[in-house]
Amino acid sequence: MSCFKPWRVVHLELSDGVPTLAAEPNYQGLYVVFWWHRIPLGHQEILAAQLPMPATQLANLMVQTIAPGVGDRLLAQGFHAPLPGIAQSPTTEPPDLQSLLALNQPLAMLQAQEEQKITGDMPSVSVVICTRDRPEPLARCLQALQTLSHPPSEIVVVDNAPASDTTRQQVAQMPGIRYVVEPRPGLSIARNTGIEHSTGEIIAFTDDDVQVHPDWIKRLQQGFHDPKVMVVTGLVLPVELDTKAQLLFEKRWGFSRGYQPLVFDQQFFEQTQHRGVPVWHIGAGANMAIRRQAFDLVGDFDERLGAGASGCSEDSELWYRVLAAGWSCRYEPTAVVYHQHRRDLQGLGYQLHQYMRGNAASLLIQFAESGHWGNLHRLFVSKPIYYLKVLPRQLLKQLLKNEFETGLIEVTGLLSGVLFYLKNRHRQGV
């Protein structure tokens, strides 16, 4: 019998004060997210054995947790997060916590700074949600969109190869939402249909198993202040961590990229190109916005990729083309959505197989389109070396302790992705 206990996700608004955390005997621990006036600043995992925790102890833990996010915004040096895949220079200045603590009311300064960004004309935004026969999560997603502090110019629901009329009837009951049916299955096909039927200068994409934060649109708009930025992604937090599958996903493959903004630019692309640009670090397709101009510059989503085709990576492959063309992508952690992770291990295993299948196919597509050999290096050198190290250990643990491990699932996914590409080398319409 499993002894797994869930983790409780707790959101603390620090402007309301720092509370005492009570004992939680029914949970393995607390996944605490710290906020300041709806700005996410960091999260901390607190084990049940550490509870109850007095407010003074939590305050000390909070200061350490939020220092990188606050310091990054208020101090010119010392707190900027390094880009993944790029080694830090030995001359990089380390974080100076004392300089941060010496500021007069840093959280008030942070709030004032964020409020100053809400000035001038903002680009119009269309929200596109692609769905397929999932009326219940879609209803929650659409209800959250009704609470946005800055509503988009339009919301487009693309019903992808539906088996019934349920989604159309559901959308018809909600005012101000455009319904479009796309009979051809595939997430990339559906997203391209959404682009075609939307009008905004910015097109924001989210999934039907996501609930957006009320400031989501406003924060995405602010991320495009630099005209070089063609893509903005945001922070993805878990709705719940009630099952082993959800906890495994969050710890090993979660969508969060931290609480400090990141700009993936030409320098990032050039410094990682020789070993395969790790574009998946840019964010998640469940929380991304793209300038309409970008599709004119580099093309739409590759319809060989994504759910219903290769399985994944239609978003990151597009980001790759954006970077290769000399533009930038920004990760903006103040643009927040909440994702419902798969609850069961079987569903998680299928998801990871699809992830790796899509990743392999995208690397081959990126090589074929760009001629950048680093994509092949990552697929046929870096990944085999990694799995030769971890796979024996995982298989032994699975055999002796009957623990759920995913290494073999990932490897079979990669092989499946190579075979998928060989059967689908030619992009339709090209």
C-alpha positions in Angstrom: 0.0 0.0 0.0 1.3 3.4 -0.9 2.4 5.7 1.9 2.3 8.8 -0.3 0.9 12.0 1.3 -0.1 15.0 -0.8 1.5 18.4 -0.6 -0.7 21.4 0.1 -0.3 24.4 -2.2 -0.5 27.6 -0.2 -0.5 31.1 -1.6 0.6 33.8 0.9 0.0 37.5 0.2 2.7 39.2 2.2 0.8 42.6 2.3 -1.6 40.8 4.6 1.3 40.0 7.0 3.4 36.9 7.7 1.3 34.2 9.4 2.1 31.3 11.7 1.9 28.1 9.8 -0.1 25.4 11.6 0.7 21.7 11.8 -0.5 19.7 8.7 -0.5 16.0 9.7 -2.4 15.0 6.6 0.2 16.4 4.2 3.8 15.7 3.4 4.5 19.4 3.4 3.5 22.8 2.1 4.3 24.3 -1.3 4.2 27.9 -0.2 4.2 30.7 -2.9 5.0 34.2 -1.7 3.2 37.1 -3.3 3.4 40.9 -2.9 0.3 42.8 -4.3 -0.3 40.0 -6.8 3.4 39.8 -7.8 4.9 36.3 -7.4 8.3 36.5 -5.7 9.3 32.9 -4.9 8.2 29.6 -3.5 9.4 27.3 -0.7 8.8 23.7 0.1 8.2 23.3 3.9 8.1 19.7 5.2 5.4 18.7 7.7 8.1 17.9 10.2 9.0 21.7 10.2 5.5 22.6 11.3 4.1 24.4 13.2 6.3 27.3 12.1 6.1 30.6 13.9 5.7 33.8 12.0 9.3 35.0 12.9 10.8 31.8 11.5 8.6 31.9 8.4 9.6 35.6 7.9 13.3 34.6 7.9 12.7 31.9 5.4 10.6 34.2 3.3 13.4 36.8 3.1 15.8 34.3 1.8 13.3 32.9 -0.7 12.2 36.2 -2.3 15.5 38.0 -2.2 16.5 36.9 -5.8 13.2 38.0 -7.3 13.1 41.4 -5.4 16.8 42.1 -5.9 16.6 41.4 -9.6 14.0 44.1 -10.0 15.5 46.8 -7.7 19.3 46.5 -7.9 21.3 46.9 -11.1 23.8 44.1 -10.3 24.2 40.9 -8.4 20.7 39.3 -8.6 20.2 38.7 -12.3 19.5 35.0 -13.0 21.9 33.3 -15.4 20.5 31.9 -18.7 20.2 28.1 -18.7 23.0 26.4 -20.7 25.4 29.4 -20.4 28.2 29.2 -17.8 28.5 32.2 -15.5 31.5 34.4 -15.9 34.0 34.2 -13.0 33.7 38.0 -12.8 29.9 37.9 -12.3 29.0 39.8 -9.2 27.4 37.6 -6.5 24.1 38.6 -4.8 24.6 41.2 -2.1 21.8 40.6 0.4 23.0 43.4 2.6 22.5 45.9 -0.2 19.0 44.7 -0.6 18.2 44.8 3.1 19.6 48.3 3.2 16.9 49.6 0.9 14.1 51.5 2.5 10.9 49.5 2.2 12.0 47.4 -0.8 8.6 45.7 -1.3 6.9 49.1 -1.5 9.5 50.2 -4.0 8.8 47.0 -6.0 5.1 47.7 -6.1 5.6 51.3 -7.2 8.0 50.1 -10.0 5.4 47.6 -11.2 2.6 50.2 -11.2 4.7 52.6 -13.3 4.8 50.0 -16.1 1.0 50.4 -16.5 1.3 53.5 -18.7 0.7 54.3 -22.3 -1.0 52.3 -25.0 -0.8 48.6 -24.8 -0.8 46.3 -27.8 -4.2 44.6 -28.4 -4.3 40.9 -27.3 -6.3 38.0 -28.7 -6.5 34.9 -26.5 -6.6 31.5 -28.3 -7.6 28.3 -26.4 -7.4 25.0 -28.4 -9.5 22.2 -26.9 -10.8 18.8 -27.8 -13.7 17.1 -26.0 -12.8 18.4 -22.5 -15.8 20.6 -21.5 -15.2 20.6 -17.7 -11.6 21.9 -17.7 -12.5 24.3 -20.5 -15.4 25.7 -18.5 -12.9 26.5 -15.6 -10.5 28.0 -18.0 -13.1 30.3 -19.6 -14.5 31.3 -16.2 -11.0 32.4 -15.1 -10.6 34.5 -18.2 -13.8 36.4 -17.2 -12.0 37.7 -14.1 -9.1 39.4 -16.0 -8.2 42.9 -14.7 -7.3 43.9 -18.3 -9.6 41.9 -20.7 -8.3 40.9 -24.1 -9.8 42.3 -27.3 -11.2 38.8 -28.0 -11.2 35.2 -26.9 -11.1 32.5 -29.5 -11.9 28.9 -28.7 -10.7 26.4 -31.4 -12.6 23.1 -31.2 -10.2 20.6 -32.6 -11.8 17.6 -34.4 -14.6 17.3 -31.9 -16.5 14.1 -31.3 -19.6 15.9 -30.3 -21.3 19.3 -30.2 -20.8 19.8 -26.5 -18.0 22.4 -26.7 -19.9 24.5 -29.2 -23.0 24.5 -26.9 -20.9 25.3 -23.9 -19.2 28.3 -25.6 -22.5 29.6 -26.9 -23.7 30.1 -23.3 -20.7 32.5 -22.6 -20.9 36.0 -24.0 -18.0 37.5 -25.9 -16.2 34.3 -26.9 -15.7 33.3 -30.6 -16.1 29.7 -31.4 -14.2 28.1 -34.4 -14.2 24.5 -35.3 -11.1 22.9 -36.9 -11.9 19.4 -38.2 -8.3 18.4 -38.8 -6.8 16.9 -35.6 -3.6 18.3 -34.2 -2.6 21.1 -31.7 -0.4 23.0 -34.2 -3.2 22.9 -36.8 -5.6 24.2 -34.2 -3.3 27.0 -33.1 -2.7 28.0 -36.7 -6.5 28.2 -37.2 -6.7 30.4 -34.1 -4.1 32.7 -35.5 -6.1 33.0 -38.8 -9.3 33.8 -36.9 -7.9 36.3 -34.4 -7.1 40.0 -34.9 -4.9 41.1 -32.0 -1.4 42.5 -32.3 -0.4 39.9 -29.7 -1.8 36.4 -29.7 -1.8 34.8 -26.2 -2.1 31.0 -26.0 -3.2 28.9 -23.1 -4.6 25.4 -22.6 -8.0 24.2 -21.5 -6.4 22.6 -18.3 -5.1 26.0 -17.2 -6.6 28.8 -15.1 -5.1 32.3 -15.6 -4.2 34.8 -12.9 -6.4 38.0 -13.1 -3.3 40.1 -14.2 -2.2 37.6 -16.8 -2.9 39.8 -19.9 -1.6 43.0 -18.4 1.7 41.3 -17.5 2.1 39.7 -20.9 1.5 43.1 -22.6 4.2 44.6 -20.4 6.7 41.9 -21.5 6.6 43.3 -25.1 8.0 46.7 -24.2 11.2 45.9 -26.2 10.4 45.8 -29.9 13.0 43.0 -30.3 10.9 40.7 -28.2 8.7 38.5 -30.3 7.6 35.9 -27.7 6.7 36.3 -24.0 6.2 33.3 -21.7 5.3 33.3 -18.0 5.2 31.5 -14.7 3.2 28.2 -14.5 2.3 27.1 -11.0 0.6 23.9 -10.0 -3.1 23.9 -9.1 -2.5 21.0 -6.7 0.1 18.4 -5.7 -2.3 15.8 -4.5 -0.8 12.7 -6.1 2.6 11.1 -6.7 2.3 11.8 -10.4 1.7 15.5 -9.9 4.6 15.8 -7.5 7.0 13.9 -9.7 6.0 16.1 -12.7 6.5 19.3 -10.7 9.9 18.3 -9.3 11.4 16.9 -12.5 9.5 18.4 -15.5 7.6 21.3 -14.0 6.9 24.4 -16.2 8.2 27.0 -13.7 11.3 28.9 -14.8 11.7 30.8 -11.6 10.8 34.3 -10.4 13.4 36.4 -12.2 12.8 37.7 -15.7 15.0 36.2 -18.4 15.7 37.4 -21.9 16.8 34.8 -24.4 18.5 36.7 -27.2 21.0 36.4 -30.0 23.9 35.9 -27.5 22.0 33.0 -25.8 21.4 31.4 -29.2 25.0 31.8 -30.4 26.6 30.5 -27.2 24.5 27.3 -27.1 24.1 26.6 -30.8 27.0 24.2 -31.0 25.4 21.7 -28.6 21.8 22.4 -29.5 20.0 25.5 -28.2 17.9 24.5 -25.1 14.8 26.4 -26.3 12.5 24.5 -24.0 13.9 26.5 -21.1 12.1 29.6 -22.5 8.8 28.5 -21.0 5.7 26.6 -21.7 3.1 26.7 -24.5 0.4 26.8 -21.8 1.5 30.3 -21.0 2.9 32.2 -24.0 2.1 35.2 -26.2 3.5 35.9 -29.6 3.5 39.1 -31.8 1.5 38.6 -34.9 4.5 40.0 -36.7 6.5 37.0 -35.7 4.3 34.6 -37.8 4.9 36.9 -40.8 8.7 36.8 -40.2 9.3 33.1 -39.4 6.0 31.3 -40.3 3.3 29.5 -38.3 3.5 26.5 -36.0 5.0 23.4 -37.8 2.0 21.1 -38.1 4.2 18.0 -37.8 4.8 18.9 -34.2 2.6 19.1 -31.1 -0.2 17.0 -29.6 -2.0 14.9 -32.3 1.2 14.7 -34.4 4.7 14.3 -33.0 3.4 14.8 -29.4 5.1 18.0 -28.3 7.6 20.8 -29.1 5.6 22.9 -31.6 6.1 25.9 -29.3 9.9 25.5 -28.7 10.5 24.9 -32.4 8.9 28.2 -33.2 10.9 29.9 -30.5 14.0 28.4 -32.2 13.1 30.0 -35.5 12.5 33.4 -33.7 16.0 33.3 -32.1 17.7 32.1 -35.3 16.2 35.1 -37.1 17.8 37.4 -34.6 14.8 38.2 -32.4 14.4 37.7 -28.7 12.1 35.8 -26.3 11.3 36.9 -22.8 10.3 34.9 -19.7 8.1 37.2 -17.5 7.3 35.5 -14.1 4.7 38.1 -13.2 2.5 36.6 -16.0 1.0 33.7 -14.1 -1.2 30.7 -14.9 -2.1 27.6 -12.8 -1.8 24.2 -14.5 -3.7 21.0 -13.6 -1.0 18.3 -13.7 -2.0 14.8 -14.6 -3.1 12.9 -11.5 -2.1 9.3 -12.4 1.3 7.7 -13.1 0.0 6.1 -16.3 -1.1 9.5 -17.7 2.3 11.0 -16.6 4.2 8.2 -18.4 2.2 8.8 -21.6 2.8 12.5 -21.3 6.6 12.1 -20.9 6.8 9.7 -23.8 5.0 12.3 -25.9 7.3 15.0 -24.7 10.5 13.2 -25.7 8.9 12.0 -28.9 8.2 15.6 -29.9 11.6 16.8 -28.6 13.4 14.3 -30.9 11.3 15.2 -33.9 11.8 19.0 -33.3 15.6 18.6 -33.1 15.6 16.8 -36.4 13.3 19.4 -38.0 15.5 22.3 -36.6 18.5 20.7 -38.2 16.8 20.1 -41.5 15.5 23.7 -41.6 18.6 25.5 -40.3 21.6 23.2 -40.9 22.7 23.8 -37.3 24.6 20.7 -36.3 24.2 21.3 -32.6 20.6 19.8 -32.9 22.1 16.5 -34.0 24.8 16.7 -31.3 22.1 17.1 -28.6 20.0 14.2 -30.0 22.7 11.7 -30.8 25.5 12.6 -28.4 24.3 14.5 -25.3 21.1 12.6 -24.7 22.6 9.1 -25.2 25.5 10.0 -22.8 23.0 11.2 -20.2 20.7 8.1 -20.4 23.7 5.7 -20.3 24.5 7.3 -16.9 21.0 7.4 -15.4 19.1 4.6 -17.0 20.9 1.6 -15.3 20.4 3.3 -11.9 16.7 4.0 -12.5 16.1 0.4 -13.8 17.8 -1.0 -10.7 15.7 1.1 -8.4 12.5 0.2 -10.3 13.4 -3.5 -10.0 14.5 -3.6 -6.3 12.1 -1.0 -4.8 9.3 -1.1 -7.3 9.5 2.7 -7.7 8.1 4.5 -10.7 10.9 5.7 -12.9 10.6 7.3 -16.3 14.1 6.8 -18.0 13.0 3.9 -20.2 9.8 5.8 -21.1 11.8 8.8 -22.1 14.3 6.7 -24.2 11.5 5.0 -26.1 9.9 8.4 -26.7 13.1 9.7 -28.2 13.3 6.6 -30.5 9.7 7.0 -31.5 10.4 10.7 -32.3 13.2 9.8 -34.7 10.9 7.3 -36.5 8.1 9.8 -36.6 10.4 12.3 -38.3 11.7 9.8 -40.9 8.0 9.2 -41.9 7.2 12.9 -41.9 10.3 14.6 -43.3 8.5 16.9 -45.6 6.5 19.8 -44.2 3.0 20.0 -45.7 2.5 23.0 -48.0 6.2 23.7 -48.4 
